[in-house]
Amino acid sequence: MKIQRLHFQGFGRWVDRSFTFDQGINLVEAPNEAGKSTLINGLLAMMYGGKKEGVTRRQRADWLDSYRPWKSNRYGGELDFSVQDQSYRLIRSLHWEEEREQLIELATGRDLTASFPMDRRKDRNLMEHLAGIPSSLFTQVSVVTGQSLAGDQQMVERIRQLVSRGEELNLKPALEQMERELSDMGKTSLARTKPYGAAFHLAETLEQEVIELRAQTRGLREEQALLSRLRAEAEQLRQNLKKAQEEAENWKQRLKREELRQNLTEKEKNLRYKMDRWRLLRDKQDRLEKERVQAMPPTLLTPEEADMLRGVLEERNFPESRVMEIEERLEQLQKELAAWESEKEEWLSLDEGEVQRHLHRLEEYMRLEQDLLPPDTKGTMDDRIKGIELQKDHQRLLELREQEERCRDQRRDLEDQLSRLHRRKDRLERERFLARVVDSQIPPAKSSSSWLWMGLGGTLLSLITLASPLPGAGLLLLLFSVVAFFRFARLRSVDRQVRREWEERQHRLHEDWESLKREREEAEAQGEPMLEPGALQGQIAERKAALQTLYDQLAALIQEQETILDRWHAETASELQRLADQQRQRIQEREAAWMQDRQNRARMKEIQREAESWASGWSDFLGPFEAEAWRERLEEMATTIRQTRDKRQRLKLELASLHKDWVRSRERLTRIQEQVSHWRERLGTEDPEIWSEIILMSDHVRRLDEQLMEVRNELDGQEQLKREERWEEELERVRSSLETMAEWPKESLDLYSLQQKLKEADLAYSKAEWACRQQETEILKLEERLETRSSGMPSLSEREALWYRAREKVKELEEEKRVIQSAREVLEEAAREVQADIVPRLRPHATHWVEEVTGGRYKDLLIDPTDGIRMSVFVPETGERQPVEQLSRGTIDQMYFALRLALVRFFSENGKTSLPILMDDSLVHFDGERLREALRILGKVSKDHQIILCTCHQRERRMLEEEGIPFENHVLDPVP
């Protein structure tokens, strides 16, 4: 069985939420109170519903009201699952007043709900029929919770309950129910496997079918009457459709006439506009030609000539005095430049670059002077002595570390020798212990022989009694003999299995003994002497004494290392090395600083010598050498030189600019005089006002020419269109058509209203047509349904006859009730032996998984059915069998986990399908190693079983990833 999808419409905190699960391990991670337990309980509710199991009347389960949805009125959901390669969808509503369930086959979409018969409580038990396991048994076997540490005794009782309830073979409740029903009702109608129960169920089924057939017959007649009414309504709808179609056609004709009238009216207006436009263009052309003749000047200028004449008018007023002013200014500037060069000749002869170079050197001199070391900064020999001591202590520390490593190697060798000696001692003691265990084992006794003798005795007595006047007692003894032989056959296979397991256990113990003997012989062959436990204990004591001496040496070495590190306030050898390197670096840095100081002083003397040599001619201005004062005076010299040269350069630039301006002014004056002479000859006058008037008249004439050109082009286009489209003839035809349309009836509505009316009529027609189609579809569906129901419905009279015969059969079978009452005591005896039968079949599974979960530590699990369910395991350290109650808490948890896996495997192999495993924080109390081993086992089990593992920790996901076990991760958000 595989769970594929779980959808909650409403269940507790889960409202409209879906979960998908894959084959294998599905890990659900969420903190506490995030809905993990609600998810598991919701899955069980979707599988089996909300009715209480094991009661005769319909009662709600205890949890039903607790998991009502928080924020929804829909209580229930859907479950997609597969059983034996068939996929189903189970839809369930959990509202008690209207609880319902529906089973759909996903491959075909068929509803399979009716395929499952109802029991006396009106339950179909869909999941029980498909999976072959009821709700209580599924919960006890497949649901594993984290409540395993409530106490050692409670844990063992829980495991005992699992074994005793692991299969629905405990007949005691059924016998009690049978006795109560026999005393109260005098019949056993629920025993459907018996002839009476089957006949009673058949009678009930036929009665239900007769009732349903009668109801179907009434429904068939009602639907036939409904078909007649629908046909009459369909005829009325067809008449309405015809009227709506005529109405729509009428409005369509009216709209068409109105659109044609408006189109002709718009066309008439357009033609009139075009004719008026043509006449206006023709009048505008005549007017512009007259205005051009009036505005024509004596001499018509082109646009280029008009621009040239405007330029002459603007430049003819250029004054000649401007040239004379420029010449006077040129002469003044030449005199000023000669006087300045004579006055500043000494400063102009100096090289500004040389001054700047000496300024930079003086700044270098001052910087070096600041970096000079004071006379008292030279260190003493203390730093050197400290560095030498540091280096010696570091070397000693390394030697001590090497000695410590050698001691540790010797200690490991001694520890290995001690371990080997302990293993030899343990092996010798285990060999002797296994020899005693093998010799002390006693074969198990047979338990089936007593049933054989009882069967033989009962057969003999029944034969004697049948010949007597009391044949009924003979039948009872014969029935008892049959049960005894049946029990003998079953217990004989159990005895064989127990004997085989005892022989296998003896064989394993013998193999372990032989293995230890072979190991001892191989060790002796390799030169290992054979010693008694006393000699081995003496060697162990010698090694322990030598090991203690090494411990003392290690303590002394470590103490000396700590003394060295404490002396220099260091924690490790690397930190001590770092301190020595820092001390050495400080000494080197100080020596480098002294060397740099000598070089700086030599450089300062060189700079002073060069500066005094260069400034020999300016000693009065600079004074005696002092770096700061010389730098300030050299900056003044550089500023004076720069200002002097800048002023001389400005004077030269101004002279050059004035000379260029004078040349341009002379050329411009000559060009203006030539242009004025040219236009005087061209226009016949030198009056500037007349020149301006000619320019304006020429511009006006050119504008008129442009307008005339546009009007003529547009008029030519209009005349061509007028000829091609024949505007006058078309206007006459349109007027004639409009006169004809004046005889049509005048519409009271405008065009938009007519369009709206047409849309309304079309909509009414569409609605009527749709109603007709719907009515015809309903009629066809009803006819088809009537045909299907009438053809597939069985005969009512035949079913009533079968029902009568079934009731007669029930009356006949009631006579056999006395035989069932006589066999009650025999069945009670058989019920007491059910538990003894299930244990041998369950034990191989439990032994296998106990060995897997405990890592092979406990290989032999014994389940004793004689006194309840007592479990015990073979403890290898003591060589004795111990009850599970005396093991540690963690081991009991492992036993519980292993038994759960055994039950799941047992019921999956003996049932209809492979069961899933639902685990709700069931591994939360396992430590790291036990959890890792449990996850490895779940990885193996996931190949055959689907596992849903809920946890509030992240260690399961981390370990699954580390082990490479595939899984699907689901993370649930906490409740806000």
Summary of the structure (lengths in Angstrom):
residues: 976
radius of gyration: 60.4
end to end distance: 34.6
largest distance: 177.3
contacts: 2695
relative contact order: 0.14
helix: 71%
strand: 8%
